[in-house]
Amino acid sequence: MTPPDRLPGAEGRARDVTALVTCRQLARVYGRGTNALVAVHEVTCALRPGDQVAVMGPSGSGKTTLLHLLAGLDRPTAGRIGWPVFDDRPRGRIGVVFQGPSLLPPLNVAENVALPLFIAGLGDTEARQRALTALAAIGLADLAGSLPEELSGGQAQRVAVARVLAAEPRLIIADEPTAQLDSDHALRVIDLLAQVAYRLDAGLVIATHDPLVAARLPTTWTMSDGALAC
């Protein structure tokens, strides 16, 4: 296993200074009045190509909400979020590994991995080849023809990682991607995400409870009660 201090990072190479995503005084509140829940509170941050960040914090601290905002999957209640590199239109440029199940039951593993590529307009042959290459990289090539119901929870999560790798996005956001993996597979998945992000000069943000996972990345942000410390 590659030691954390030897993982490829952005240090020492030319970098695009244009931010992939910027947040200023970002807030997300669910509900109103006495029932209001402040999930994210006055967050200001930026992610640039090559940044690799672990977001740590206890359950309920706002990590998932922040990641959904960064991915453009949710809208802030207050503040400003933008994606300058994408002209503020991030769809199709951001790859997301969700915490919960995200595979479509009728499709086999290879089809699930290739689906975003089909949607993006790639031809069948190229999309399938990229899907198979990503599955091989994650050690699941032999499950390409299996259905999601035939997978363990850990295998399904690794397929979700392969789906993001195949799409080669500019920003990779992963919400607890190792929660259902044993420690060895967990660190291998984090290392693979870091290596792919480095190769693509992509930004990488991983939410995790695991300090061993966080130690694989050069930067750690901490969330507490919706506030972010960078």
C-alpha positions in Angstrom: 0.0 0.0 0.0 1.3 3.5 -0.9 2.2 5.5 2.2 0.1 8.7 2.7 3.0 11.0 2.2 3.8 9.4 -1.2 0.4 9.6 -2.7 0.4 11.8 -5.8 -0.8 15.3 -5.1 -0.8 18.6 -6.8 2.5 19.8 -5.2 5.3 20.7 -7.5 3.4 20.9 -10.8 1.8 23.7 -12.7 -1.8 24.3 -11.6 -4.8 25.9 -13.1 -5.7 28.7 -10.6 -9.3 28.9 -11.8 -11.5 27.3 -9.1 -13.7 24.4 -9.9 -16.2 25.4 -7.3 -16.4 28.4 -4.9 -18.6 29.0 -1.9 -19.2 32.2 -0.1 -21.2 32.4 3.1 -23.0 29.3 2.0 -26.0 28.1 4.1 -28.6 25.4 3.8 -31.6 25.3 6.1 -34.3 22.7 6.0 -37.8 23.6 7.4 -38.9 26.9 8.9 -39.4 28.5 12.2 -38.9 26.4 15.3 -38.6 23.3 13.1 -35.7 24.7 11.1 -32.6 22.6 10.8 -29.4 24.4 9.9 -27.4 21.8 8.0 -24.7 24.1 6.6 -23.9 27.5 8.1 -21.8 30.3 6.5 -19.4 28.1 4.7 -16.7 29.8 2.6 -14.3 27.6 0.6 -12.9 26.9 -2.8 -11.6 23.8 -4.7 -9.2 24.0 -7.5 -7.9 21.4 -10.0 -5.6 19.1 -8.2 -7.0 19.7 -4.7 -7.6 16.5 -2.7 -9.6 17.1 0.5 -11.0 14.9 3.2 -14.1 16.3 5.0 -14.3 14.9 8.5 -16.9 15.4 11.2 -19.5 13.5 13.3 -22.8 12.3 11.9 -25.2 15.2 11.5 -22.4 17.7 11.2 -23.4 18.7 7.6 -20.9 16.8 5.5 -23.4 15.2 3.2 -25.3 18.4 2.7 -22.1 20.3 1.9 -21.1 17.6 -0.7 -24.5 17.8 -2.3 -24.2 21.5 -2.6 -20.7 21.3 -4.1 -22.0 18.8 -6.7 -25.0 21.0 -7.6 -27.5 18.4 -6.4 -29.0 20.8 -3.8 -29.5 24.6 -3.7 -28.3 26.8 -0.9 -30.7 28.8 1.3 -28.3 31.7 1.4 -24.9 32.6 0.2 -23.3 32.0 -3.2 -21.9 28.9 -4.9 -20.4 28.9 -8.4 -18.5 26.6 -10.8 -16.2 29.0 -12.7 -14.4 26.4 -14.8 -17.8 25.0 -15.9 -19.3 28.5 -16.5 -21.6 27.7 -13.6 -23.1 24.7 -15.4 -21.6 21.7 -13.6 -23.8 18.9 -14.9 -21.9 16.2 -16.5 -18.6 17.5 -15.2 -18.8 16.2 -11.7 -18.7 12.6 -10.6 -20.5 11.6 -7.4 -20.1 8.5 -5.3 -23.2 8.4 -3.1 -23.3 6.9 0.4 -26.4 4.8 -0.2 -27.3 2.3 -3.0 -27.2 4.0 -6.4 -27.1 1.1 -8.9 -30.1 0.5 -11.2 -31.5 -3.0 -10.5 -32.4 -3.9 -14.2 -28.9 -3.2 -15.5 -25.9 -5.4 -15.0 -22.7 -4.1 -13.5 -21.1 -3.0 -16.8 -24.3 -1.3 -18.0 -24.5 0.6 -14.7 -21.0 1.8 -15.0 -21.5 2.8 -18.7 -24.8 4.5 -18.2 -23.5 8.0 -17.6 -21.3 7.6 -20.7 -24.3 6.6 -22.8 -26.2 9.7 -21.5 -23.2 11.9 -22.4 -23.4 10.6 -26.0 -20.6 8.1 -26.2 -21.0 5.2 -28.6 -21.8 1.8 -27.2 -18.4 0.3 -28.0 -16.4 3.1 -26.3 -18.7 3.4 -23.3 -18.6 -0.4 -22.7 -14.8 -0.4 -23.0 -14.3 2.4 -20.6 -16.7 0.7 -18.2 -14.8 -2.6 -18.3 -11.4 -0.7 -17.9 -12.8 1.0 -14.8 -14.1 -2.3 -13.4 -10.7 -3.9 -13.9 -9.0 -1.0 -12.1 -11.3 -1.6 -9.1 -10.8 -5.3 -9.2 -14.3 -6.3 -10.3 -14.0 -7.2 -13.9 -15.3 -10.6 -13.3 -18.6 -9.2 -12.1 -19.3 -7.1 -15.3 -22.3 -9.3 -16.2 -23.8 -9.6 -12.7 -26.9 -7.8 -11.5 -26.9 -5.4 -8.5 -28.9 -7.9 -6.4 -26.1 -10.4 -6.8 -23.5 -8.1 -5.2 -22.5 -7.6 -1.6 -22.9 -4.1 -0.2 -19.1 -3.5 -0.5 -19.1 -4.7 -4.1 -22.0 -2.4 -5.0 -20.1 0.5 -3.5 -17.0 -0.3 -5.5 -19.1 -0.5 -8.7 -20.3 3.0 -7.9 -16.7 4.2 -7.7 -15.9 2.5 -11.0 -18.9 4.4 -12.6 -17.3 7.7 -11.6 -13.8 6.7 -12.7 -15.1 5.7 -16.1 -16.7 9.1 -16.6 -13.3 10.9 -16.0 -14.9 14.0 -14.4 -13.1 17.3 -13.5 -14.4 17.1 -9.9 -14.9 13.9 -7.9 -17.1 14.0 -4.8 -17.5 10.9 -2.7 -19.7 10.6 0.4 -18.4 7.9 2.7 -17.3 5.7 -0.2 -15.6 3.2 2.1 -18.3 2.8 4.7 -19.2 -0.7 3.6 -15.6 -1.8 2.8 -13.0 -3.6 4.9 -9.9 -1.6 5.8 -7.7 -3.0 3.0 -10.3 -2.4 0.3 -11.2 1.0 1.8 -7.6 2.3 1.5 -7.2 0.8 -2.0 -10.4 2.6 -3.2 -9.2 5.9 -1.7 -5.7 5.5 -3.3 -7.4 4.8 -6.6 -9.6 7.8 -6.4 -6.6 10.0 -5.5 -4.5 8.6 -8.4 -7.3 9.1 -10.9 -7.9 12.6 -9.7 -4.2 13.4 -10.1 -4.1 11.9 -13.6 -7.1 14.0 -14.6 -6.0 17.1 -12.7 -9.4 16.9 -11.1 -10.5 18.0 -7.7 -11.3 15.4 -5.1 -13.5 15.7 -2.0 -14.2 12.7 0.2 -16.4 12.8 3.3 -15.3 10.3 5.9 -15.4 9.3 9.6 -12.3 7.3 9.2 -9.0 9.1 10.2 -7.0 6.4 8.2 -8.9 7.4 5.1 -8.4 11.1 5.8 -4.7 10.5 6.2 -4.4 9.3 2.6 -5.3 12.8 1.3 -3.1 15.9 1.7 -5.8 18.2 3.1 -8.4 17.8 5.8 -11.5 20.0 6.4 -13.5 19.6 9.5 -17.2 20.1 9.9 -19.1 20.7 13.2 -22.7 21.8 13.6 -22.8 22.9 10.0 -19.7 25.1 10.1 -16.6 24.3 8.1 -13.0 24.7 9.3 -10.6 24.6 6.3 
